[in-house]
Amino acid sequence: MSKIYVIHENSVWVEPLRRELDALNVLYEEWNLVEGNVPIDDIPPEGVFYNRMSASSYTRDHRFAPEYATVVLSWLEAHGRRIVNDSRALALEINKAAQHQLLNRAGIKTPSTVVAVGKEAILNAAVAYQGRKFIVKPNRGGKGDGVQLFESIGSLNDYLENPSYVPPVDGISLVQEYVESPDRFIVRAEFIGGEFYYAVRVDTSDGFELCPADVCQVPGDETAPKFRILGDGEEIDRDVLTKLQFTLRASGVEVAGVEFIRDGDGQLYAYDINTNTNYNPDAELTTGVSGMGKLAKFLFSELSALESEKIQLSQAVA
């Protein structure tokens, strides 16, 4: 019997999906790629494989989990298995420079960006933003890890020369113009099954840690919720969402959260694609939506379609 296989490296993030799959009474199995073996000479099992490998795995001491996942996905693809978020999606997840170029090709505006390798190159790239705020962030990152805001070349130099400075895990940095939202918020558009599901507004007053999952939240006495589900067409134009939808599908991305920010002149910029997406249950509860519920139903429908194809094929052969 075919089943759903969830490929990941962080069991905590999978818990909400487990609950939704259990509620559907569907067969599933987890492949935690922290370490293990890949029997590449064998034929992989039948089923639907959902890849939710994370670029931030190195922050959990799982430095080589994405590389391990590339081997697993290539093995599955060689045998024609149904994969949700295939190897192309993983390549985007761990490469923000590639995300930037993909968004540009889709005709979606992005912040001015220079890729830099090495401290001297980072400083040289930052010269273009002299007199303005700018950001330096890792090419492979997640959860806001390593994202730093600077107001001068001097402060950047101090940061780079500090003994505590740690280079990006892949050695590549992005030096990027700082797009300042007057209301200090970003908007994240969620896509599930290749379709736009909803957009959520996120308060960024506390910094770049924007992970929406319960396990990422720090208890506090917030006067207003950090996450708020938006109405259809609110903050992001429908034509932008349509461009994104077609672009993500063409790139092997079926499940993703794409982050936007709007500057003081009203210009909207896209700056990040998260193929390992999480959802905020408190925000969803207020509007009656469920990202993980939607995702579980999508995976179940794909598994049902696969089983139906097998039955039709066996009948045709008979």
QUINOR-V478283 format. One record per pair of residues at least 24 apart in sequence whose ideal C-beta (glycine too) atoms are under 8 Angstrom apart, sorted by the first residue. I is the first residue (numbers start at 1). J is the second residue. Records with the same first field share a line. If there is no record, write none. Layout:
# QUINOR-V478283
I=J / J
This chain:
# QUINOR-V478283
1=27
2=27 / 45 / 46 / 47 / 48 / 303 / 306 / 307 / 310
3=27 / 28 / 29 / 45 / 47 / 48 / 303
4=28 / 29 / 47 / 48 / 49 / 50 / 299 / 300 / 303
5=29 / 30 / 31 / 45 / 47 / 48 / 49 / 50
6=30 / 31 / 50 / 52
7=31 / 33 / 49 / 50 / 51 / 52 / 53 / 69 / 72 / 73
8=32 / 33 / 52 / 53 / 54 / 276
9=33 / 34 / 53 / 54 / 57 / 60 / 62 / 65 / 69
10=54 / 57 / 60 / 62
12=215
13=52 / 54 / 213 / 215 / 276 / 278
14=52
16=213 / 214 / 278 / 279 / 281 / 292
17=292 / 295 / 296
19=292
20=290 / 292 / 293 / 295 / 296 / 297
21=296 / 299 / 300
23=296
24=296 / 297 / 300
26=296 / 299 / 300 / 303
28=299
31=72
33=65 / 68 / 69 / 72
34=62 / 65
35=68
36=68
38=68 / 71 / 72 / 75
40=71 / 75
43=79
44=75 / 76 / 79 / 81
46=81 / 306 / 310
47=81 / 82 / 303 / 306
48=82 / 83 / 84 / 299 / 302 / 303 / 306
49=76 / 81 / 82 / 83 / 84
50=83 / 84 / 85 / 255 / 299
51=83 / 84 / 85 / 86 / 89 / 90 / 275
52=85 / 255 / 275 / 276 / 277
53=90 / 93 / 276
54=93 / 142 / 276
55=93 / 94 / 140 / 141 / 142 / 276
56=141 / 142 / 143 / 145
58=140 / 169
59=142 / 143 / 145
63=169
66=90 / 93 / 94 / 140
82=302 / 306
84=254 / 255 / 298 / 299 / 302
85=252 / 253 / 254 / 255 / 256 / 275
86=252
87=252
88=251 / 252 / 253
89=251 / 252 / 253 / 254 / 256 / 275
90=275
92=251 / 253 / 273 / 275
93=273 / 274 / 275 / 276
94=140 / 170
95=139 / 140
96=137 / 138 / 139 / 140 / 141 / 174 / 272
97=139 / 172 / 174
99=272 / 273
100=174 / 271
102=247 / 251 / 273
103=247 / 270 / 273
105=247
106=243 / 244 / 246 / 247
107=243
108=240 / 243 / 244 / 247 / 270
109=267 / 268 / 269 / 270
110=269 / 270 / 271
111=176 / 177 / 178 / 179 / 269 / 271
112=176 / 177
113=174 / 175 / 176 / 177
114=174 / 175 / 176
115=139 / 172 / 173 / 174 / 175
116=172 / 173 / 174 / 175
117=171 / 172 / 173
119=160 / 161
122=156 / 160 / 173 / 175
123=153 / 156 / 157 / 160
125=175
126=150 / 153 / 156 / 175
127=153
128=175
129=175 / 177 / 178
132=177 / 178
133=178 / 180
134=175 / 176 / 177 / 178
135=174 / 175 / 176 / 177 / 178
136=173 / 174 / 175 / 176
137=173 / 174 / 176
138=168 / 169 / 170 / 172 / 173 / 174
139=168 / 170 / 172 / 173 / 174
140=168 / 169 / 170 / 172
141=168
142=274 / 276
143=209 / 210 / 211 / 216
144=207 / 208 / 209 / 210 / 211
147=208
149=178
176=271
179=261 / 263 / 269 / 271
180=263 / 264
181=261 / 262 / 263 / 264
182=263 / 264
186=210 / 259 / 260 / 261
187=230 / 235 / 236 / 259 / 260 / 261 / 262
188=212 / 257 / 258 / 259 / 260 / 274
189=236 / 241 / 244 / 257 / 258 / 260
190=256 / 257 / 277 / 279 / 291
191=244 / 245 / 248 / 253 / 254 / 255 / 256 / 257 / 258
192=254 / 255 / 291 / 294 / 295 / 298
193=254 / 255 / 294 / 295 / 298
194=245 / 248 / 249 / 254
195=245
196=241 / 244 / 245
197=289 / 291 / 294
198=229 / 230 / 287 / 289 / 291
199=229 / 230 / 234 / 235 / 236
200=227 / 228 / 229 / 230 / 280 / 283
201=227 / 228 / 229 / 230 / 235
202=226 / 227
203=227
210=259
211=278
212=278 / 279 / 280 / 283
213=278 / 279 / 280
214=280 / 281
216=278
225=282 / 283 / 286
226=280
227=280 / 282 / 283
228=283 / 286
229=283 / 284 / 286 / 287 / 289
235=260 / 262
236=260 / 268
237=268
240=268 / 270
244=270
248=273
255=295
